[in-house]
Amino acid sequence: MEMVTLGTTGITVNKNGIGCLPVQRVTHATAVKLLQKAYKAGLRYFDTARAYTDSEAKVGDAFHDIAREEIYIATKTKSLDVAGFWKDLEKSLETLQTEYIDVYQFHNPPFLPRLGDDSGLYDAMLEAKAQGKIRHIGITSHRLGVAMEAVESGLYETLQFPFCYLATDDDKAIVAKCKEKNVGFIAMKGLSGGLITDSAAAYAFESQYDNVLPIWGIQKEAELDEFISYIENPPKMTTEIEAIIERDKKMFSGEFCRACGYCMPCPAGIEINTYARMSLMLRRAPTDKQLTPEMQAKMKKIEGCLHCNKCRSKCPYGLDTPTLLAKNYEDYKRILSGEIDVRNYT
């Protein structure tokens, strides 16, 4: 069994956390069943957010009768003002049915909240901690600059950042800096939003970093069972897994959408964080659902792109999303016509 401690927090858990964004997509009963199964199997760290629609409610119902000290709950606020911060915190406490939150995080802010700055956000965090409503102060980010600034500041006990085997050298540098500064590193997007399909390879990569806690997005019991099996038999890096990783790195070289969703909403109704990566998904997963008449109609919305560049300006990875959408749409039409056979890739 592999364990990890999140920096100075003292939180020590199995190297399997659960990211609760995907439980939005399943029924309340299914979500509660999955979360409780994860807990009974030995998983103890669960991450949600105020912005994840009904995710907090599902987490609250799953764990309300479990001894509070037996579990770690992390959630987030996207508010950029103090009044909103307190509103979010109180609502999260109520919805999660708890008196305190173990790790309370600023949710991908465009700037780094600091002690005494004009926003007052970090000061509010300190006050919430003094009141016993939160235990530890964290931040999540998709922005390299903000993430590194947070680690260097000494103000944050945890950083949540995308990290998988498609990581760049800059991403790995942040992990190393967290270890140097004793800041807990929570790895989101360990499966790159579904592009990585081999969970053993994903786990083996994360296993190489003793200061990293990956939180896996689970919405199916079969997916959960894979990660539960890794509690007693954690996958290690092998030549076979190295080959899988190298193959995927070649496939995903260059610019690709990480499906973080910060480009949304689109004024033209385009589901950018799905369709800007459709070419890759068609080569990684069964095609029946992606090629239905309903999906074809949704993809056709790309023709109505306003070229307002709002999505491009909000992308934390600096992607030219309108161009990426157009390329994916052209590729999609070629696949639909049979000109490209994606079975050669899967």
C-alpha positions as a Markdown table, in Angstrom:
| # | Residue | x | y | z |
|---|---|---|---|---|
| 1 | Met | 0.0 | 0.0 | 0.0 |
| 2 | Glu | 1.4 | 3.4 | -1.0 |
| 3 | Met | 0.7 | 6.4 | 1.2 |
| 4 | Val | 1.3 | 10.1 | 0.7 |
| 5 | Thr | 1.4 | 13.1 | 3.1 |
| 6 | Leu | 0.2 | 16.5 | 1.8 |
| 7 | Gly | 3.0 | 18.8 | 2.8 |
| 8 | Thr | 2.6 | 20.5 | 6.2 |
| 9 | Thr | -1.1 | 19.6 | 6.5 |
| 10 | Gly | -0.3 | 16.2 | 8.1 |
| 11 | Ile | -3.0 | 14.6 | 6.0 |
| 12 | Thr | -1.7 | 11.2 | 5.2 |
| 13 | Val | -3.8 | 9.0 | 2.9 |
| 14 | Asn | -3.6 | 6.1 | 0.4 |
| 15 | Lys | -2.2 | 7.4 | -2.9 |
| 16 | Asn | -5.7 | 7.2 | -4.4 |
| 17 | Gly | -8.0 | 10.2 | -4.0 |
| 18 | Ile | -11.3 | 10.7 | -5.6 |
| 19 | Gly | -12.2 | 13.8 | -7.7 |
| 20 | Cys | -15.9 | 14.3 | -7.4 |
| 21 | Leu | -16.6 | 16.4 | -10.5 |
| 22 | Pro | -17.8 | 13.3 | -12.5 |
| 23 | Val | -20.4 | 12.3 | -9.9 |
| 24 | Gln | -22.5 | 15.2 | -11.3 |
| 25 | Arg | -23.2 | 13.0 | -14.3 |
| 26 | Val | -24.8 | 10.1 | -12.5 |
| 27 | Thr | -27.9 | 9.7 | -10.3 |
| 28 | His | -27.8 | 10.7 | -6.7 |
| 29 | Ala | -28.2 | 7.1 | -5.6 |
| 30 | Thr | -25.4 | 5.9 | -7.9 |
| 31 | Ala | -23.0 | 8.6 | -6.7 |
| 32 | Val | -23.7 | 7.8 | -3.0 |
| 33 | Lys | -23.1 | 4.1 | -3.7 |
| 34 | Leu | -19.8 | 4.8 | -5.5 |
| 35 | Leu | -18.5 | 7.2 | -2.8 |
| 36 | Gln | -19.4 | 4.9 | 0.0 |
| 37 | Lys | -17.8 | 1.9 | -1.8 |
| 38 | Ala | -14.6 | 4.0 | -2.2 |
| 39 | Tyr | -14.6 | 4.8 | 1.5 |
| 40 | Lys | -15.2 | 1.2 | 2.5 |
| 41 | Ala | -12.3 | 0.1 | 0.3 |
| 42 | Gly | -9.9 | 2.4 | 2.1 |
| 43 | Leu | -9.9 | 5.6 | 0.1 |
| 44 | Arg | -10.1 | 8.7 | 2.4 |
| 45 | Tyr | -9.6 | 11.9 | 0.3 |
| 46 | Phe | -12.5 | 13.3 | -1.6 |
| 47 | Asp | -12.4 | 16.6 | -3.5 |
| 48 | Thr | -15.4 | 18.5 | -4.7 |
| 49 | Ala | -16.3 | 22.1 | -5.4 |
| 50 | Arg | -19.2 | 24.6 | -4.9 |
| 51 | Ala | -19.2 | 24.9 | -8.7 |
| 52 | Tyr | -19.8 | 21.2 | -9.4 |
| 53 | Thr | -23.6 | 21.5 | -9.4 |
| 54 | Asp | -24.9 | 18.7 | -7.0 |
| 55 | Ser | -21.5 | 17.1 | -6.3 |
| 56 | Glu | -21.3 | 18.5 | -2.7 |
| 57 | Ala | -24.8 | 17.3 | -1.9 |
| 58 | Lys | -23.9 | 13.8 | -3.1 |
| 59 | Val | -20.7 | 13.8 | -1.0 |
| 60 | Gly | -22.6 | 15.1 | 2.0 |
| 61 | Asp | -25.2 | 12.3 | 1.8 |
| 62 | Ala | -22.6 | 9.7 | 1.2 |
| 63 | Phe | -20.6 | 10.5 | 4.4 |
| 64 | His | -22.9 | 12.3 | 6.8 |
| 65 | Asp | -23.0 | 9.4 | 9.2 |
| 66 | Ile | -19.3 | 8.5 | 9.0 |
| 67 | Ala | -17.1 | 9.7 | 11.9 |
| 68 | Arg | -15.7 | 13.0 | 10.6 |
| 69 | Glu | -12.1 | 12.3 | 11.6 |
| 70 | Glu | -12.2 | 9.2 | 9.4 |
| 71 | Ile | -12.4 | 11.1 | 6.1 |
| 72 | Tyr | -10.8 | 14.2 | 4.4 |
| 73 | Ile | -13.1 | 16.5 | 2.4 |
| 74 | Ala | -11.8 | 19.2 | 0.2 |
| 75 | Thr | -13.9 | 21.7 | -1.7 |
| 76 | Lys | -13.5 | 25.1 | -3.5 |
| 77 | Thr | -14.8 | 28.6 | -4.0 |
| 78 | Lys | -14.7 | 30.4 | -7.3 |
| 79 | Ser | -15.7 | 33.7 | -5.6 |
| 80 | Leu | -13.4 | 36.7 | -6.2 |
| 81 | Asp | -14.9 | 38.9 | -3.4 |
| 82 | Val | -15.2 | 38.4 | 0.3 |
| 83 | Ala | -19.0 | 38.4 | 0.5 |
| 84 | Gly | -19.1 | 35.6 | -2.0 |
| 85 | Phe | -16.4 | 33.7 | -0.2 |
| 86 | Trp | -18.4 | 33.6 | 3.0 |
| 87 | Lys | -21.6 | 32.7 | 1.1 |
| 88 | Asp | -19.8 | 29.8 | -0.6 |
| 89 | Leu | -18.2 | 28.6 | 2.5 |
| 90 | Glu | -21.4 | 28.5 | 4.6 |
| 91 | Lys | -23.3 | 26.8 | 1.7 |
| 92 | Ser | -20.6 | 24.2 | 1.3 |
| 93 | Leu | -20.6 | 23.4 | 5.1 |
| 94 | Glu | -24.4 | 23.1 | 5.0 |
| 95 | Thr | -24.5 | 21.0 | 1.8 |
| 96 | Leu | -21.6 | 18.7 | 2.9 |
| 97 | Gln | -23.3 | 18.3 | 6.2 |
| 98 | Thr | -20.1 | 19.0 | 8.2 |
| 99 | Glu | -18.8 | 21.5 | 10.7 |
| 100 | Tyr | -15.5 | 22.0 | 8.9 |
| 101 | Ile | -13.7 | 21.5 | 5.6 |
| 102 | Asp | -10.3 | 19.8 | 5.7 |
| 103 | Val | -8.8 | 21.7 | 2.6 |
| 104 | Tyr | -10.6 | 24.8 | 1.4 |
| 105 | Gln | -9.3 | 26.0 | -2.0 |
| 106 | Phe | -9.5 | 29.0 | -4.2 |
| 107 | His | -10.8 | 27.6 | -7.5 |
| 108 | Asn | -8.5 | 28.6 | -10.3 |
| 109 | Pro | -8.4 | 32.3 | -9.6 |
| 110 | Pro | -6.9 | 34.6 | -12.3 |
| 111 | Phe | -4.6 | 36.1 | -9.7 |
| 112 | Leu | -3.0 | 34.9 | -6.5 |
| 113 | Pro | -4.8 | 36.0 | -3.4 |
| 114 | Arg | -2.3 | 37.3 | -0.9 |
| 115 | Leu | -2.4 | 38.5 | 2.7 |
| 116 | Gly | -3.6 | 42.1 | 2.9 |
| 117 | Asp | -4.3 | 42.6 | -0.8 |
| 118 | Asp | -7.2 | 44.6 | -2.1 |
| 119 | Ser | -9.4 | 41.4 | -2.7 |
| 120 | Gly | -9.4 | 40.5 | 1.0 |
| 121 | Leu | -9.8 | 36.8 | 0.0 |
| 122 | Tyr | -6.7 | 35.4 | 1.7 |
| 123 | Asp | -7.5 | 37.3 | 4.9 |
| 124 | Ala | -11.0 | 35.7 | 4.8 |
| 125 | Met | -9.4 | 32.3 | 4.5 |
| 126 | Leu | -7.4 | 33.0 | 7.7 |
| 127 | Glu | -10.5 | 34.2 | 9.5 |
| 128 | Ala | -12.3 | 31.0 | 8.4 |
| 129 | Lys | -9.4 | 28.9 | 9.7 |
| 130 | Ala | -9.4 | 30.8 | 13.0 |
| 131 | Gln | -13.1 | 30.1 | 13.4 |
| 132 | Gly | -12.5 | 26.4 | 12.8 |
| 133 | Lys | -14.6 | 26.2 | 9.7 |
| 134 | Ile | -11.6 | 25.1 | 7.6 |
| 135 | Arg | -8.4 | 23.3 | 8.5 |
| 136 | His | -6.0 | 24.0 | 5.7 |
| 137 | Ile | -5.7 | 26.6 | 2.9 |
| 138 | Gly | -5.2 | 25.5 | -0.7 |
| 139 | Ile | -5.5 | 26.7 | -4.2 |
| 140 | Thr | -6.2 | 25.1 | -7.6 |
| 141 | Ser | -4.9 | 26.3 | -10.8 |
| 142 | His | -4.5 | 25.6 | -14.5 |
| 143 | Arg | -2.1 | 28.5 | -14.9 |
| 144 | Leu | 1.6 | 27.8 | -14.6 |
| 145 | Gly | 2.4 | 31.3 | -13.5 |
| 146 | Val | -0.2 | 31.5 | -10.7 |
| 147 | Ala | 0.7 | 27.9 | -9.6 |
| 148 | Met | 4.4 | 28.6 | -9.2 |
| 149 | Glu | 3.7 | 32.0 | -7.5 |
| 150 | Ala | 1.4 | 30.2 | -5.0 |
| 151 | Val | 4.1 | 27.7 | -4.1 |
| 152 | Glu | 6.8 | 30.3 | -3.8 |
| 153 | Ser | 4.6 | 32.6 | -1.7 |
| 154 | Gly | 4.6 | 30.3 | 1.4 |
| 155 | Leu | 0.9 | 31.2 | 1.9 |
| 156 | Tyr | -0.6 | 27.9 | 0.7 |
| 157 | Glu | -0.5 | 24.5 | 2.2 |
| 158 | Thr | -1.7 | 22.6 | -0.9 |
| 159 | Leu | -1.7 | 23.2 | -4.7 |
| 160 | Gln | -4.0 | 21.3 | -7.0 |
| 161 | Phe | -2.7 | 21.3 | -10.6 |
| 162 | Pro | -3.1 | 19.1 | -13.7 |
| 163 | Phe | -0.5 | 16.3 | -13.7 |
| 164 | Cys | -0.4 | 13.2 | -15.7 |
| 165 | Tyr | 2.1 | 11.3 | -17.9 |
| 166 | Leu | 1.6 | 13.9 | -20.7 |
| 167 | Ala | 3.1 | 16.5 | -18.3 |
| 168 | Thr | 5.6 | 19.1 | -19.6 |
| 169 | Asp | 8.9 | 19.8 | -18.0 |
| 170 | Asp | 7.4 | 23.0 | -16.5 |
| 171 | Asp | 4.6 | 20.9 | -14.9 |
| 172 | Lys | 7.2 | 18.6 | -13.4 |
| 173 | Ala | 9.1 | 21.6 | -12.1 |
| 174 | Ile | 6.1 | 22.7 | -10.1 |
| 175 | Val | 5.9 | 19.2 | -8.5 |
| 176 | Ala | 9.6 | 19.5 | -7.6 |
| 177 | Lys | 9.1 | 23.0 | -6.2 |
| 178 | Cys | 6.2 | 21.7 | -4.0 |
| 179 | Lys | 8.4 | 19.0 | -2.6 |
| 180 | Glu | 11.2 | 21.6 | -1.9 |
| 181 | Lys | 8.7 | 24.0 | -0.2 |
| 182 | Asn | 6.8 | 21.2 | 1.6 |
| 183 | Val | 3.5 | 22.2 | -0.2 |
| 184 | Gly | 1.1 | 19.3 | -0.7 |
| 185 | Phe | 0.6 | 18.5 | -4.4 |
| 186 | Ile | -2.8 | 17.3 | -5.5 |
| 187 | Ala | -2.8 | 16.0 | -9.1 |
| 188 | Met | -6.0 | 16.6 | -11.0 |
| 189 | Lys | -6.6 | 15.4 | -14.6 |
| 190 | Gly | -4.5 | 12.3 | -14.0 |
| 191 | Leu | -6.3 | 10.7 | -16.9 |
| 192 | Ser | -6.2 | 13.9 | -18.9 |
| 193 | Gly | -10.0 | 14.2 | -19.0 |
| 194 | Gly | -10.4 | 10.7 | -20.5 |
| 195 | Leu | -7.6 | 10.8 | -23.2 |
| 196 | Ile | -5.5 | 8.5 | -21.0 |
| 197 | Thr | -7.3 | 5.1 | -21.1 |
| 198 | Asp | -4.8 | 2.9 | -19.3 |
| 199 | Ser | -5.3 | 3.5 | -15.5 |
| 200 | Ala | -2.4 | 1.3 | -14.6 |
| 201 | Ala | 0.0 | 3.4 | -16.7 |
| 202 | Ala | -1.6 | 6.6 | -15.2 |
| 203 | Tyr | -1.1 | 5.3 | -11.7 |
| 204 | Ala | 2.5 | 4.0 | -12.3 |
| 205 | Phe | 3.5 | 7.5 | -13.5 |
| 206 | Glu | 2.0 | 9.2 | -10.4 |
| 207 | Ser | 3.6 | 6.6 | -8.2 |
| 208 | Gln | 7.1 | 7.9 | -9.1 |
| 209 | Tyr | 6.4 | 11.1 | -7.2 |
| 210 | Asp | 6.2 | 10.5 | -3.5 |
| 211 | Asn | 4.7 | 13.9 | -2.7 |
| 212 | Val | 1.8 | 13.7 | -5.2 |
| 213 | Leu | -1.7 | 12.7 | -4.3 |
| 214 | Pro | -3.7 | 11.9 | -7.5 |
| 215 | Ile | -7.5 | 12.4 | -7.4 |
| 216 | Trp | -9.2 | 10.2 | -9.9 |
| 217 | Gly | -12.4 | 11.2 | -11.5 |
| 218 | Ile | -14.8 | 8.3 | -11.1 |
| 219 | Gln | -18.4 | 7.9 | -12.4 |
| 220 | Lys | -18.6 | 4.2 | -13.1 |
| 221 | Glu | -18.2 | 1.3 | -10.7 |
| 222 | Ala | -15.8 | -0.5 | -13.0 |
| 223 | Glu | -13.5 | 2.5 | -13.0 |
| 224 | Leu | -13.6 | 2.6 | -9.3 |
| 225 | Asp | -12.8 | -1.1 | -9.0 |
| 226 | Glu | -9.6 | -0.6 | -11.0 |
| 227 | Phe | -8.2 | 2.0 | -8.6 |
| 228 | Ile | -9.4 | 0.0 | -5.5 |
| 229 | Ser | -7.3 | -2.9 | -6.9 |
| 230 | Tyr | -4.3 | -0.7 | -6.8 |
| 231 | Ile | -4.5 | -0.2 | -3.1 |
| 232 | Glu | -2.9 | -3.6 | -2.4 |
| 233 | Asn | -1.2 | -4.0 | -5.8 |
| 234 | Pro | 0.0 | -0.6 | -7.0 |
| 235 | Pro | 1.2 | -0.7 | -10.6 |
| 236 | Lys | 4.9 | 0.1 | -11.0 |
| 237 | Met | 6.7 | 1.4 | -14.1 |
| 238 | Thr | 7.6 | -1.4 | -16.4 |
| 239 | Thr | 9.0 | -1.5 | -20.0 |
| 240 | Glu | 5.4 | -2.3 | -21.2 |
| 241 | Ile | 4.0 | 0.7 | -19.4 |
| 242 | Glu | 6.8 | 2.9 | -20.6 |
| 243 | Ala | 5.9 | 1.9 | -24.2 |
| 244 | Ile | 2.3 | 2.8 | -23.6 |
| 245 | Ile | 3.3 | 6.2 | -22.3 |
| 246 | Glu | 5.7 | 6.9 | -25.1 |
| 247 | Arg | 3.0 | 6.0 | -27.7 |
| 248 | Asp | 0.6 | 8.4 | -26.1 |
| 249 | Lys | 3.1 | 11.2 | -25.8 |
| 250 | Lys | 3.6 | 10.9 | -29.6 |
| 251 | Met | -0.1 | 10.9 | -30.2 |
| 252 | Phe | -0.7 | 13.9 | -28.0 |
| 253 | Ser | 2.3 | 15.9 | -29.1 |
| 254 | Gly | 1.5 | 19.5 | -29.9 |
| 255 | Glu | -1.6 | 21.5 | -28.9 |
| 256 | Phe | -4.6 | 19.6 | -27.5 |
| 257 | Cys | -7.5 | 20.6 | -25.3 |
| 258 | Arg | -7.4 | 19.4 | -21.7 |
| 259 | Ala | -11.2 | 19.7 | -21.2 |
| 260 | Cys | -10.8 | 22.0 | -18.2 |
| 261 | Gly | -13.9 | 23.9 | -19.3 |
| 262 | Tyr | -12.7 | 27.4 | -18.4 |
| 263 | Cys | -13.4 | 28.5 | -22.0 |
| 264 | Met | -17.2 | 28.0 | -21.4 |
| 265 | Pro | -19.9 | 29.1 | -21.8 |
| 266 | Cys | -19.8 | 29.8 | -25.6 |
| 267 | Pro | -22.1 | 32.5 | -27.0 |
| 268 | Ala | -22.7 | 30.3 | -30.0 |
| 269 | Gly | -23.7 | 27.3 | -27.9 |
| 270 | Ile | -20.6 | 25.2 | -28.8 |
| 271 | Glu | -19.5 | 22.7 | -26.2 |
| 272 | Ile | -15.9 | 23.7 | -26.7 |
| 273 | Asn | -14.3 | 21.5 | -24.1 |
| 274 | Thr | -15.8 | 18.4 | -25.8 |
| 275 | Tyr | -15.5 | 19.3 | -29.5 |
| 276 | Ala | -12.0 | 20.9 | -29.4 |
| 277 | Arg | -10.7 | 17.4 | -28.6 |
| 278 | Met | -13.1 | 15.2 | -30.6 |
| 279 | Ser | -10.4 | 13.9 | -33.0 |
| 280 | Leu | -8.4 | 12.6 | -30.1 |
| 281 | Met | -11.4 | 11.1 | -28.4 |
| 282 | Leu | -12.5 | 9.3 | -31.5 |
| 283 | Arg | -9.1 | 7.6 | -31.7 |
| 284 | Arg | -9.2 | 6.6 | -28.0 |
| 285 | Ala | -12.8 | 5.4 | -27.4 |
| 286 | Pro | -15.6 | 3.6 | -29.1 |
| 287 | Thr | -17.2 | 5.8 | -31.8 |
| 288 | Asp | -20.9 | 4.8 | -31.6 |
| 289 | Lys | -21.9 | 7.7 | -29.3 |
| 290 | Gln | -19.7 | 10.3 | -31.0 |
| 291 | Leu | -21.1 | 9.6 | -34.4 |
| 292 | Thr | -24.8 | 9.7 | -33.7 |
| 293 | Pro | -27.1 | 12.2 | -35.5 |
| 294 | Glu | -27.4 | 14.1 | -32.2 |
| 295 | Met | -23.7 | 14.4 | -31.9 |
| 296 | Gln | -23.4 | 15.4 | -35.6 |
| 297 | Ala | -25.8 | 18.2 | -35.0 |
| 298 | Lys | -23.8 | 19.4 | -32.0 |
| 299 | Met | -20.6 | 19.3 | -33.9 |
| 300 | Lys | -22.2 | 21.2 | -36.8 |
| 301 | Lys | -22.6 | 24.2 | -34.3 |
| 302 | Ile | -18.9 | 24.8 | -34.9 |
| 303 | Glu | -19.9 | 26.3 | -38.3 |
| 304 | Gly | -21.7 | 29.0 | -36.3 |
| 305 | Cys | -18.5 | 30.1 | -34.4 |
| 306 | Leu | -18.6 | 33.8 | -34.0 |
| 307 | His | -14.8 | 34.2 | -33.8 |
| 308 | Cys | -15.3 | 36.4 | -30.8 |
| 309 | Asn | -12.2 | 34.9 | -29.3 |
| 310 | Lys | -13.7 | 34.8 | -25.8 |
| 311 | Cys | -12.8 | 31.2 | -25.5 |
| 312 | Arg | -9.2 | 31.9 | -26.6 |
| 313 | Ser | -8.8 | 34.7 | -24.1 |
| 314 | Lys | -10.0 | 32.4 | -21.2 |
| 315 | Cys | -7.9 | 29.3 | -22.1 |
| 316 | Pro | -5.3 | 28.9 | -19.3 |
| 317 | Tyr | -3.1 | 26.9 | -21.8 |
| 318 | Gly | -3.1 | 29.7 | -24.4 |
| 319 | Leu | -4.7 | 27.5 | -27.1 |
| 320 | Asp | -6.2 | 29.0 | -30.3 |
| 321 | Thr | -9.5 | 27.3 | -29.6 |
| 322 | Pro | -11.4 | 28.6 | -32.7 |
| 323 | Thr | -8.7 | 27.1 | -35.0 |
| 324 | Leu | -8.7 | 23.9 | -32.9 |
| 325 | Leu | -12.5 | 23.6 | -33.2 |
| 326 | Ala | -12.3 | 24.1 | -37.0 |
| 327 | Lys | -9.6 | 21.4 | -37.3 |
| 328 | Asn | -11.5 | 19.0 | -35.2 |
| 329 | Tyr | -14.7 | 19.6 | -37.2 |
| 330 | Glu | -13.0 | 18.9 | -40.5 |
| 331 | Asp | -11.4 | 15.7 | -39.1 |
| 332 | Tyr | -14.8 | 14.7 | -37.8 |
| 333 | Lys | -16.4 | 15.0 | -41.2 |
| 334 | Arg | -13.7 | 12.9 | -42.8 |
| 335 | Ile | -14.2 | 10.2 | -40.2 |
| 336 | Leu | -18.0 | 10.4 | -40.7 |
| 337 | Ser | -17.6 | 10.0 | -44.4 |
| 338 | Gly | -15.4 | 6.9 | -44.0 |
| 339 | Glu | -12.3 | 8.7 | -45.4 |
| 340 | Ile | -10.6 | 8.0 | -42.1 |
| 341 | Asp | -11.0 | 4.7 | -40.3 |
| 342 | Val | -10.5 | 5.4 | -36.6 |
| 343 | Arg | -10.4 | 1.7 | -35.9 |
| 344 | Asn | -6.8 | 1.8 | -37.1 |
| 345 | Tyr | -6.0 | 3.9 | -34.0 |
| 346 | Thr | -7.9 | 2.3 | -31.2 |
